[in-house]
Amino acid sequence: MTVGTASTATCKFTDIIADPLIRERWDKVRRYFFLRESTYDMTNRCNIRCEGCYYFTGEKQFALENRDEDAWRQLMAAEKERGITFAVLAGAEPSLVPRLCRICSENIPLGAIATNGLKAIPRETDYRIHISVWGSDSTSKEIRKADCMLARQMDNYRDDPRAAFVYTFTPFNIDEARQITDTLAEGGQQITFNMFSAPVGYTGPLRHTAESLARTREVMAGLLADYPQTVLFSWYNIVAHTSDRGLHDLFSCTYPRMNASTAIGLGRSFRQYRTDLKWDRDAACCVPDTDCADCRHYAAGSAVVTARMYRHAINVESFAAWLDYVDTYLAVWVRGYTKGANLLTYPVAPPGSNQPPTPL
Amino acid sequence: MWYFRPSFKKITNNTLLAHITVSDGSPWFSGHFPDDPILPGIAQLNMAAEVISIARQENLCIKRLSRVKFKKRIRPGDRLEIHASATEANLYTFRITSEAQDVCSGVMCLAATTASDKSIMTIAIDQTITRVAEIIINELKLEDVTPTTFNPDLDLVDEVGIDSMDLATIALVIRDEFGIRIDEDDYPTLTTVRIIAAYIDQRKNGAE
């Protein structure tokens, strides 16, 4: 590949994709441009209670649960009708309502489920399953009040191609990530990385600092280099998610909460349904109630960075970084999509950030 | 454009060489002549002037012509080369060739378009509309529609079904071809082919 040292020159797009490796990856990812997501809280119950949980913050936890299967069927049919092609099933714990999950997958075949992994979701629901990991078992015990979490999660999803473990970095579990990754690698599982992003008004200790971001960056880079078959991440993911600046500051968030336009894209199509099957545009994003200035959430980046193709198409290097990010996003979220080798093996700065690449 | 977009092989300060394929679907052929399509001379001259305009990234129109000769017929699908060299500011000798044979040659004097060139500008916008429609058809792989039958006032989101990633891709092709930048913040306003074409022409003319 003709990627060299950092360049700020703007190239023609046709020249950028003339590189065979870039072209191959571009053709691979653009087939998924049809994906249009919305998210759905499936139940207001959970079998554990974690410090800093996104669900049990703000108003949505008080929404009444709608367990009427016909109502869910009608909602999903209507969602499909308005063009939604990807369903993200989240709060509080979707595994507690497996029949509703299945109804969703029957209507919208592509999707992902965020779960703590303590209760297996039946295979009939063929969505990507994101299993949350917040550190070693002792850390999980402290923060999530659950015993032997990783072993139970791995048992539930052994040899299950739907599974992707999502390790959320907090300032207190950074050095535990290597052991977790190693264990998952031995078990043939895959892992991707998330960053704790403080909910609005959160004053607890899990909010990242400049020091914890730098240390996280270092650990992520080491794991990406040492476990390329296990870690679903790229160098540009590291740049985007561990910058001192949040995702909105770096890329301008496209979710309705921060995007007034309803003309096109997420601002037009994205909805975040609560368990009563209602939604509120003012609160609509993948992680409602997160403090937008502190948001480095993996789900947010998957939409926000991905949507910013145009600004990355300035030279081969920036576009390769963006392609690595999109390739990672698709591998993490879409069943059956296989991640390619990262095109870049070093970090580059986001376009227009006016700062050199963050050292790793 | 009613021909496929030019592929520039050589551009210097004073000379250029571009390759072009004349579109089978060009409206010039429909009446000129029935069952015997030939590209009219005026279309050949306009093509040469437009290629120079694109190379210079300026809106130019023909002010004067001299020593123009037409030597060979141009049929639908013909591959052409356009050679032009400036002998002085805005004065070009040009030659159109096909399969190493001269098709047309002469001298043309060009000038920047002004408000008084309204009719020419209208033609330019119509050509931009057709080209934008062609880009959208190609990028979205639309069927059962051609650049000339594409309704430029269709709402691209509601009626054609494009999304932000489609629009970003189209914006990149437009950036390449017209040499303009489309701000991401402007995407929501680019709702029809006609609006995109007007946006392009505004940007090309330096209006922000």
Interface residues (C-beta under 8 A of the other chain):
Chain A: K12 F13 T14 R30 F33 F34 R36 G83 S252 T254 S261 A263 I264 G265 L266 G267 R268 S269 A307 R308 M309 Y310 R311 A313
Chain B: V157 G161 I162 D163 S164 M165 D166 L167 A168 T169 A171 L172 V173 R175 D176 I182 E184 Y187 P188 T189 T191
